[in-house]
C-alpha cells in the first residue's frame, strides 16, 4: 500500500506542471501522500488488534487443552458403597472397597487405616480410571466405630495425590464412609488427625491444581 501511495504522489507532482494553475497540485500531492500514510497507519493498527485477538484466543485454547489434559490424567480414589462388601459382615474387616472415579490411573495406591488402638496397611496396587476393586488389610480391622484413613497415590506425571476418609458406624449399625479431603498432597494441610480430617465449611476439602492465569 505504501508503494502505491508514494507512486501516486510522484505522478501528481510530475503532472503538476501540465495541469491548470487554479489548483496547487504539488500541495494536493503532499496531501494525498499524507492521507495515504494515515490509511496505512489505520490498517497497521487494525492488523495489530487482530493479531492480539488471535493471540488471546490461541492462549485461551491452550489453557482449555491443558485443563482437559489435566482432568484426563487426574486420579481420584475413593471408598465406595460396595453392596457385596456391606452384606458380607464376617469378612468385611479384612479389606475395603475402592473406586478410582478420576480420568487417569492411580499408580502405587498406598492405604493406611487407623483406629484409636492401632493401625494397619492395605495391599499396595494400581487402579485404572473407573476401576473398582477391593484392597485387603494386612491385619483385620477390629471395628468401624471410629476409624479414619489415608490413601496416597501418583498420577502419570508423578504428582502425589491424597484422599482422606472417615468410617463411622451409623444409626443402623452399618459402617458409613465419609470423604474428608482430596487433592494434591502438596496442597492439602499437613496436619495429623483429627485436624487434617476436618471438613471445610461442612464440605470435604478439595485441593486441585489451579486453573492457568489468563
N, C-alpha and C positions, 0 to 999 in steps of 0.2 A: 504493500500500500504506500509506503514512504516513497518508493521509486516513482510510482505513478504521480504522486502529488508534486514531487520536485520536478519531474519531467514536464508536467502541465504548466508549472510556474515558469520554467525556462522558455517554453514555447510562447507563452503570453508575453514575456519580456522581449523576445526577439521580434514578435509581430507588432510590438507597440509602435514602432516607427512607421509602419504601413497603415495603421488604423486611425480613425478620426481623432482629432485633438480634444474633443469635448469630454472624453474620458481619459483619466490618467491611468493608462494600462499598466504601468510599472507598479503603481500603488495597488492596483487591483491584483496584479500577480503576487505581490507580497501578502496581501490579504488572503488570497486563495491558498498560498503555502501555509499561512498561519491556521486557516480553517482546516486544512488537511492534517496539520500536526495535532490539532485539537481532536479531530476524529480518530487519529491513530492512538492518542493517549486514552481516549474513551474505550477503544477496542481493547487496548492493553489491560486497562482496569477490569473490563468485563471478563477477560481471559484469566486474570489473576483470581477474581472472585469465583469463577467456575472451577479453577484448579483447587482453591481452598475447599469448595463444597465437595469436590471429588475426593480430596484427601480425608476430609471428615467422614465421608461415607465409607471410604476404604478402612479407616481406623475403626469405625463402628462395626463393620462386618467382621473385621479381625477379632474384635473383642467378643462378638457373639459366637464366633467359631471357637475361640479359646474357652468361653464359658461352657459351650456344648461339649467340647472335648473333656473338660474337667468333670462334667456331670457323667460322661460315659465311663471315665476312669475311677470315679469315686465309689468305694465300697461302703456299705453300712450294715454291719452285723448286729442283729437284734435277737432277743428271745421272742419266740412266737407261740401262739396258742395251739400246740400240737394235741389234738383230741386224744390220740393214742397214748401219748405220754401222760396226760392227765388221768386217763382211765386205768392205767397200769400202776396202781398205787404201790404194790410191793417193790417195784423196781425203779421208780422214778427218782429215788435218791442216789442212783448210780450214774446219772448224767442229766444233761439239759438240752432242750431243742433250740436250734438257732436257724436264722434265716438271713441271708445276705440280700437285703432289699435294694442295694445300690446297683449302679450300672457297670461297675468294674469288679474284678476278682479281689477277694480279701486273702492276702498271702500271709502265711505263718500266723494263723489265728492262735493267740495265746489267751486262755481264760483262767482267771483266778477267782475263786468263790470264798467268801469269808462269813464267819459267824462268830459270836462272842467267845466261844470256847476253842476256836481253831480256824483252819482254812484248808483248802485243797486246790490243786491244779487240775484242769481238764486236758484231755488229749489234744496235742497240737496238730493242726491241719490247715488246709487252704479251702476256701469256699467260693465257688463261682458265682457270678451275678445271677440273682434269682434262685439260687440253690438253697434247699432246706436240708438240714442234717441234724444228727444228734451226736453230741460230744460226751464221751464217758469220763467220769470222775476217777482220779487215781485212788481215791478212797471215798467211801459213802458220805454223802451229805446228811447229817443226822436228822434235820428237820428244816422246815421253811418258815418257822415262826418269825424270825428276823434275820434275814440273810441278804448280803449285798455282794456285788461282783464287778469285775473289771475285765473288759475284752480289749486286747491290743492286737493290731494287725496292720499290714502295709498294703499300699496300692502299687501299681506298675511303675510309678515314678519314684518309689522308695519312701514316700511320705508315710509317717506313722499316724494311725487313727486310733481313737478310743471310743468305747461305748461303756457307760456306767449304768448299772441297774440295781434295783432292789427287788427282793422277793419277800412278800409278807403273806400271812395266812388271812384270807378273807372271812367274812361272817359265815360263809357256807362251809368253812373248813378246808377249802381248796387254796392252793398257792395262787398268788396274784403277782403277775410280772409288772414292774413299773420301770419305764425308761427314765433315767435321771439326767444323763448328759451324753452328747455325741459330738464328735468333731476331731479336728487335728489335735494331736497330743500337745503340740506347742502352743495352741490357742486356748486350751482348757485350763482352768485354775488348778495348779498343782497343790491341792490340799488333801489331807487324809480324810477318811470317813469319820464323822458324817458330813463335815463341811464341804468336801468335794462332791457330795451327792445331793446337796440341797437344790431344790427347784428354783428356777428363776422366774419370779412373779407367778408362781403356781404352775409353771410350764417347764419341761425339760430344757436344759441349757444346750443350745446348738451353736457350735463354733466351727464354721467352714471358711474356706478362703474368701476374702472379699472380692467383689467384682472389680475388674480393672477400672482405673480412673479415666473418664472420657478425655 
